[in-house]
Amino acid sequence: MLASEKGHGTIVEFLLSKGANLNATNIFHETALSVAAQTGALDTVELLLDQPGTLTDLPDTSGQTAFWWACSNGHLAVVERLLARPDVDINRPRQDGVTPLISATGAGHTAAVVRVLLEDDRTDPGHASLIGTAPLHCASWDGHYDVLKLLLARDDIDVNCEDNAGWTPLTWAAFNKSTSLMQLFLDDPRTDVNAQEHQGRTALFFAAKTRQRAVVEALLSHPMIDAAITDHTGRNAVMYANELGHLDIAALIEASVKRRAIPIV
């Protein structure tokens, strides 16, 4: 196990020649293949995969497989090697529903891994975790611009997918205070800029909450924005900003509303 983790292929080969159990696990139920994939030890991964009887998709105690770990840690060469195996389930989630793709999108350093996954017809780009987070949510929350661009380039992606709280990726981007991420969504005609989460709040509410003027301005510039929408308590974005003491943001939104001649009460 330790030899696999450190990438000592010669030692691994010696141990295998002495009858070592290919699929033996440690206390976390990780196999030699899994720990080698975690560290990106490609030579060791290839050596283990070439052995008859290697279980490629054996999950650890959290449900993470060798492929899941390779994607999460950004080991592109290992990911590509495992993708070539027909016995690897590339959408297999861990216990909380996080798939290899979701993990890769949240990691940030794995744009190349995300690209390879999306190029594979077997990948489900819309699979969500148990709390409803899809790859788009993770890329938006973690601020990974290049990854988000890759996902939005897909025709089969649901730009307005909701997590368990009703938040769309646009809402996450607004809460993340990222103008660049926000603009990617605003430039996409599929985006519903007025989508409301379970309490009735839109992305504009969250932009007002974080007091990010540039994000608020980006939303207000969208031709379909409706700043008069109220949440389930009857508050609109202007009222929400005022309650938070963000008077400058409230004034900005109110000025936009007046220019559009939309009543705010």
N, C-alpha and C positions, 0 to 999 in steps of 0.2 A: 504493500500500500504506500509506504513512505517513498519507495523507489519510484513509483508511478507519479506521485505528487511532485517529486524533484526532477522528473524527466530523465532518470538514469536508465535508459533503455537497455544497456548491457546487463545491468543487474536484474532488470525485469525479465529479460530473456533467459538469464541463468536460472532464476527462480522458477520460471515456467518449465524449463527443462527438467527440473527436479520435482515436478508434479504439483506446483502451487495451484491452488484453487482460483481459477480465472474470475469467478464471481463472488469471492469472499467479500464480506462487508465489514466496515468499522462500526463504532457505536452509533454513528449517524446513518447507518445503512448505506453508506457510500461504497461503491465498488472501485477497483483500481482504475477502470475506465473513467469513472465520474471524476475522481480527483485529478487525473491527468488532463481531462477536458477543462477543469476549473483553472488550471495553471497554464493552459495553452501548450502543453508538452506534446506537440504533433507527432514526433517520432514514436513516442510511447503509445499514443492513441492508435497510430497505424499498426504498431506491433500487436496490440491487444485485439484490434479489429480483425487482424489476419488469423487469429486463433479460432478454430472451430469451437463452438459452444459459448462464445462470449455473448452475454445478454446486454444488448446495447441500450435498452430502454428501461432498465431497472431503476425505479425511483428511490430516493433517500427518504428519511423520516418526514421531510417537508413536501415530498412529492416531486422533487427536482431531479431531472435526469441528466445524463452527461451532455446531451444536446442543449438542454435548458441552461446549464452552467456555461457552456461555450458561448451561447448567444448573450447571456447576461454580462459576461466578462469581456466580451468583444474579441474573442479569439477566432478571427475570420477563417484561417486555414483549417482549424478544427471543425468549425461550422460546416465548411464546404465538404470536408471529408465525411462528416456524418450525414450530410444531406444526400450523399451518393448511396447511402444504405437504404434499401427498401423497408427494413424493419425498424426504422426510426420514425416515431410519430412527431412531426414537427409542430403540431398544435397542442401537444399534451401539456396541460397546465399543472402547476403545483397545487397544493391543497386549497389555497385561497383563490384559485381560478386564474392566476397570472400565468399567461402563456410565454413561451420563449420570445415571441415578438413584442409583447407588452414589456417584458423585462428589458429587452434591447432598446426599445424606444425611450425608456426612462433612464437608461444608463448614460446616454449622451455621447460617449466616446465610440459608439457602435453604429454610426451612420452606414458604414460599409456593410455591416452585418444586416441591418434593416433592409438595405438595398437587395442583398442576396436573397433574403427571406421573401421579399415582395416579388422577386422575379420567379419564385417557385410557385407553380399553379396550385400546390397543395396548401399553401398558407392561407389562413382565414384572417384577413386584416380587420375584421369587425368583432372578433371574439372579445367578450368583456369578462372581467374578473367577477368575483362574487359580490363586490360592492359596486359593480356596474362600470368600472373604468375600462375603457377601450384604449388601444394604442394612441389614438388621437388625443385623448385626455392626458395621458402621461407625457406625450411630447409637448403639449401646451403648458402643463403645470411645471415641468422641469425646464422649460425654456430652450428646447433643442430645435433651432430654426431649420437646419438641414434635414433633420429627420421628419419634421412636420411637412416640409415641402415634398418629400418623397411620398408621404401618406396621402397628401391632398392631390397628388398627381394621379391617384387611382380613381377610375370611374366607378368602382364598386364600393367605395368607402361612404359611410353615412356621416356626412359632415356635422349633422345636428344630433348625433347619438347622445343619449342621456345616461348619466350614472344614476345610482339609486336615490340621489337627492334631486334629480332632475337637471343637474348642471350639464350643459353642453361643453364641448371643447372651447368654444368662443368665451363662455363664462369663465372657464379656467384661465384662459389667456388674459382676460380682463383682470382677474384677481391676481394674476402673476405680474401685473404691471408692465407687460411687455408690448410696446408699440409695434415692434417688428413682427411679432407673432400675430398680433391683432390684425395687422394689415394683410397678412396672408389670408386670413379668413374673410376680411372685408372685400378682398379682390376676387373671392370665389363666389360666383353667382348662386351656388347651392346653399350658402350660409343664411340662416334665419337670424337676423340681427336682433329680433324682438322675442326670441325664445325665452319662455319663463320657466324658472325652476319651481319646485314644489311649494314655495312660499310666494310665488308670483313675481319674483324679482328677475329682471333682465340683466344682461351684461353691463348695461349702463349703470345700474344700481351698484354693481360691484366696482366698477371703475370709479364711481363717486365715493364709495366707501374707502378705497385705497388712496384717494386724493391724488391720482395721477392725471394731471391736466392733459398731457399729450395723448393718453389713452382715451380720455373723455372726448377730446377734440376729434380723434380718429373715428370714434363711434358716431359722433354728431355729424360728421361729414358724409356719412352713408345716406344715400337718397331714400332708403326704406326705413330709417330709424324712426321710432315712435317714442318720443320722450314723455308722452302723456300717459303711458301705460302705468297702471297702479298695481301694487302688490295686494295680497289678501287682507291687509290691514287698511287698505284705501290710500296708501301713500304712493306718490309718484317719485321720480328720481330727484326732483327739485326739493321736495319735502324731506326725502331721505337724507340728502346732503346737508340740508339745514339742521336737521335733528342731530347730525354727527358733528356739527360745528364747522363744516367745510363750506363756509359762506361763499368763497371764491368759486368753487365748483358749482354750487347752486346757482349763482349768478350767471355762470357760463352756460349752463343748461337752459336756464330760463330765457336768456337772450336768444338762444337757438330756437326755442319753442316759439317765441314771439316772431322771429323772422319767418317761421313757417306758418304763422297764424294758426297755431294749434292751441286750443284752450287747455290749461293745465289743472283746472279744478272743475 
